Amino acid sequence: MQEHATTILFTLVRTFVVVALFASATPGTALASRINLTLQDAPLTVLKQNSLTKKINGIPLNTPGRIELDIKWHAMTLIPMVFTKLKVELLHGSSVLVTKECYSVHSPNTPRCELFAGVDQAEASAPGDWKLRVTNNSNHDANGFNILREATDLNPAVIAMIVPMASFFEADCSARSLRLFGATPITIGPSATVESSFATYVAGEVHIKAKWHTDTIIPNVFKPLKVEVLFNGTVIKSDFGYSIHAGKLSKLNIRFNASANQSGTWKLRVTNNHETRLTGFDIEKGNDANPFVPNFKSIFTPSCN
């Protein structure tokens, strides 16, 4: 009963803090879409004087935002009201971003294992899996280690939490630039087709513009291109048009909505039906020195629920 009362008290405080944080957000800021996270092979048993590392599933690639983890476990002992402290580290690749020595979120002891991490664009674009490394330096084994409450965890103190456990990634809803993978800009030979890739990792709107040049000594010669957007080999959208800097009305302009089921790697298939080589193809200005090419980027805007 004492454990229940203590749990209710600290979760009421926790509720107030979360509400206060949202209330202090910048006015007009859109709420981000939340992606629930899971932990590989959880629930886990962490033996005393041991450590283990497991992958966090659900954090999208190349997407800035924030991570919030609620972590719980139980001391393997017959003595009631024993709470063990564990060392928990959040890793991205080999980099340790957050380290905390803490107690399970249902414990009356502090600090509790609530981990928060902001993910900027540089970190989101960095390679490597997101992982948790947990080290048990206590005198008791720990079981039920997880970042959510699974249905088999019937501990009344965990069930009684007023604010349920929630581990999630909250995507930044602001628009961000799209970039082609690999070497850019791209050269497209006469009567040739090339493919390159880009990525989206949550639902949202894709808006692609492009620039390229005709490989000729005659100035102001512009050749249109056919550009197709493919997902899993299927053409989702296509357009036939001119470079963004061409003095033409029908400039290449592709806009479509990508669903959550279409998150992942997309392909851009570019077809040159001319007998002239086309150079400098890209979906952003990049380092193009041509002064007539405006400073532009292709944009992905996540959909926020």
C-alpha positions in Angstrom: 0.0 0.0 0.0 2.9 2.4 0.9 4.5 1.6 -2.5 1.2 2.5 -4.3 0.8 5.8 -2.4 4.4 6.8 -3.2 3.9 5.9 -6.9 0.8 8.0 -7.1 2.6 11.0 -5.6 5.6 11.0 -7.9 3.5 10.3 -11.0 1.2 13.3 -10.2 4.4 15.4 -10.1 5.6 13.9 -13.3 2.3 14.7 -15.0 2.6 18.4 -13.9 6.1 18.6 -15.3 5.2 17.1 -18.7 2.2 19.5 -19.0 4.4 22.5 -18.0 7.0 21.6 -20.7 4.4 21.5 -23.4 2.8 24.7 -22.2 6.2 26.5 -22.4 6.7 25.4 -26.0 7.1 28.1 -28.7 3.7 29.4 -29.7 2.6 28.1 -33.1 4.9 25.1 -32.9 3.2 22.1 -34.4 2.9 18.9 -32.3 5.2 16.2 -33.7 4.1 12.7 -34.6 5.0 10.1 -32.0 6.5 6.8 -32.9 6.4 4.1 -30.1 9.7 2.4 -29.4 10.5 -1.1 -28.4 13.6 -2.8 -27.1 15.2 -5.8 -28.8 14.5 -9.1 -27.0 12.8 -7.4 -24.1 11.9 -8.0 -21.3 15.5 -8.7 -20.3 17.3 -10.2 -17.4 20.4 -8.3 -16.4 22.6 -10.4 -14.1 24.4 -8.7 -11.3 27.9 -7.5 -12.1 27.1 -7.8 -15.8 26.1 -5.6 -18.7 24.3 -6.0 -22.0 23.5 -3.9 -25.0 20.3 -4.1 -27.1 18.9 -2.2 -30.1 16.1 0.2 -29.8 13.6 -0.3 -32.5 11.5 2.4 -34.1 13.8 5.5 -34.3 13.7 6.7 -37.9 16.8 7.4 -39.8 17.6 11.0 -41.0 14.8 12.5 -38.9 15.5 15.0 -36.2 13.3 15.1 -33.1 13.5 13.9 -29.5 13.7 10.6 -27.7 11.9 9.9 -24.4 12.4 6.5 -22.6 10.7 5.2 -19.5 12.6 2.2 -18.2 11.5 -0.3 -15.6 12.8 -3.5 -14.0 12.6 -5.6 -10.8 15.1 -6.8 -8.3 15.2 -10.6 -8.2 14.9 -11.1 -4.4 12.3 -12.4 -2.0 12.6 -9.3 0.1 9.8 -6.8 -0.7 10.4 -3.1 -1.6 14.0 -3.7 -2.8 14.9 -1.4 -5.8 18.2 -1.8 -7.5 20.0 1.0 -9.2 21.3 0.3 -12.8 23.6 2.3 -15.1 21.8 3.0 -18.4 23.4 4.5 -21.5 21.8 5.6 -24.7 24.1 5.0 -27.7 23.9 6.0 -31.3 26.5 3.9 -33.1 29.5 3.9 -30.8 28.7 7.4 -29.3 27.2 7.6 -25.8 24.7 10.4 -25.8 23.1 10.0 -22.4 24.3 8.2 -19.2 22.2 7.8 -16.1 22.5 5.7 -12.9 18.9 5.4 -11.8 16.0 3.4 -10.4 13.1 1.8 -12.2 10.3 4.4 -13.1 8.0 2.7 -10.6 10.4 3.0 -7.7 9.9 5.6 -4.9 13.6 6.2 -5.1 15.3 8.8 -7.2 16.7 9.5 -9.7 14.3 7.4 -11.8 15.1 6.1 -15.3 13.5 8.6 -17.5 15.9 9.4 -20.3 15.5 12.3 -22.7 17.7 13.1 -25.7 17.3 15.7 -28.5 18.3 14.6 -31.9 19.4 17.3 -34.3 19.9 16.8 -38.1 23.6 16.0 -37.7 22.9 13.3 -35.2 19.9 12.0 -37.1 22.1 11.6 -40.3 24.9 9.9 -38.4 25.3 6.1 -39.1 24.7 3.4 -36.6 22.0 1.7 -34.6 20.3 3.3 -31.6 21.0 1.1 -28.5 20.6 0.9 -24.8 23.5 -0.4 -22.7 22.6 -1.4 -19.2 25.1 -2.3 -16.4 24.1 -4.0 -13.2 26.6 -3.3 -10.4 24.2 -4.2 -7.7 24.0 -7.3 -5.5 20.8 -8.6 -7.2 19.9 -9.8 -10.6 17.3 -7.7 -12.3 14.5 -9.0 -14.5 11.6 -7.5 -16.5 14.0 -4.8 -17.9 12.0 -3.0 -20.6 11.2 0.4 -22.1 7.4 -0.3 -21.9 5.1 -2.3 -19.6 4.5 -5.6 -21.3 1.2 -7.4 -20.6 3.0 -10.1 -18.5 4.3 -7.6 -16.0 1.6 -7.7 -13.3 3.6 -5.8 -10.7 0.8 -3.6 -9.0 3.2 -0.6 -8.6 3.8 -0.6 -12.4 0.1 -1.0 -13.2 -0.9 1.7 -10.8 1.2 4.4 -12.4 -1.1 7.3 -13.2 1.1 8.3 -16.2 1.6 5.0 -18.1 5.1 4.1 -19.3 5.8 5.7 -22.6 8.9 5.3 -24.7 8.7 7.1 -28.0 10.4 9.2 -30.7 8.8 12.5 -31.5 9.7 13.7 -35.0 10.5 17.3 -35.7 7.6 18.6 -37.9 9.6 21.3 -39.6 10.5 20.9 -43.3 13.9 19.6 -44.2 15.9 19.3 -47.3 16.1 16.2 -49.4 19.5 15.0 -50.8 20.5 12.3 -53.2 22.7 9.6 -51.9 26.1 9.0 -53.5 28.2 11.3 -55.7 26.4 14.4 -56.9 26.0 16.2 -59.2 25.2 13.5 -61.8 26.1 13.4 -65.4 23.6 11.7 -67.8 24.9 10.5 -71.1 23.1 10.8 -74.4 20.0 8.6 -74.6 20.8 7.3 -71.2 19.0 6.6 -67.9 20.5 6.9 -64.4 19.1 6.2 -61.0 19.9 7.7 -57.6 18.3 7.4 -54.2 16.9 9.6 -51.5 15.0 8.8 -48.3 11.9 9.6 -46.2 11.3 7.9 -42.9 7.9 9.1 -41.7 4.8 10.1 -43.6 4.9 13.5 -45.3 5.0 15.6 -48.4 7.8 15.3 -51.0 8.5 18.3 -53.2 11.3 17.8 -55.8 12.9 20.4 -58.0 16.0 19.9 -60.1 18.7 21.6 -62.1 21.1 20.5 -64.8 23.0 21.8 -67.8 23.4 21.0 -71.5 26.9 20.0 -72.3 27.4 22.4 -75.3 29.4 25.5 -76.1 26.2 27.2 -77.3 24.7 29.3 -74.4 21.2 29.1 -73.3 20.4 25.6 -74.6 18.0 23.8 -72.3 16.9 20.2 -72.7 14.0 18.7 -70.7 14.3 15.5 -68.8 11.9 12.8 -67.7 12.1 12.1 -64.0 10.3 9.3 -62.2 10.0 8.7 -58.5 10.0 4.9 -57.6 9.2 3.1 -54.3 10.0 -0.6 -54.3 10.2 -0.6 -58.1 6.8 1.1 -58.6 6.6 4.5 -60.2 4.7 6.8 -57.8 5.1 10.1 -59.6 6.8 11.4 -62.7 7.2 14.7 -64.6 8.8 15.9 -67.8 10.3 19.4 -67.6 13.2 21.8 -67.7 15.9 22.7 -65.2 14.8 25.2 -62.5 17.0 27.9 -64.1 15.7 27.4 -67.7 13.7 30.2 -69.3 10.8 27.9 -69.8 7.4 27.6 -68.2 7.3 23.9 -67.8 10.1 23.5 -65.2 10.4 20.1 -63.5 8.2 20.0 -60.4 7.3 16.9 -58.6 5.0 17.0 -55.5 3.3 14.1 -53.7 2.4 12.7 -50.3 4.4 9.7 -49.0 2.5 7.5 -46.5 4.0 5.9 -43.4 4.0 2.6 -45.2 6.2 4.1 -47.8 8.9 5.3 -45.4 12.4 4.2 -46.5 14.6 4.5 -49.6 13.1 6.0 -52.8 14.7 6.0 -56.2 14.8 8.8 -58.7 15.1 7.6 -62.3 16.2 10.2 -64.7 16.0 9.7 -68.5 17.8 11.7 -71.1 16.2 11.2 -74.5 18.5 13.6 -76.2 21.8 13.1 -78.2 23.5 15.6 -76.0 25.1 14.9 -72.6 23.5 16.6 -69.6 25.7 17.5 -66.6 25.3 18.8 -63.1 22.0 17.1 -62.3 20.9 17.5 -58.7 17.8 18.3 -56.6 19.5 21.2 -54.8 21.8 24.0 -55.9 24.8 22.6 -54.0 28.1 24.0 -55.2 26.8 24.9 -58.7 28.7 28.0 -59.7 26.3 29.0 -62.5 24.9 32.4 -61.3 21.6 31.7 -63.1 20.8 28.7 -60.9 18.9 30.0 -57.9 19.6 28.8 -54.4 17.0 26.1 -54.0 16.5 22.8 -52.2 14.0 19.9 -52.6 11.9 19.6 -49.5 10.4 16.9 -47.3 7.7 18.1 -44.8 6.7 15.4 -42.2 3.1 14.9 -41.5 2.4 15.4 -37.8 -0.5 13.7 -36.1 
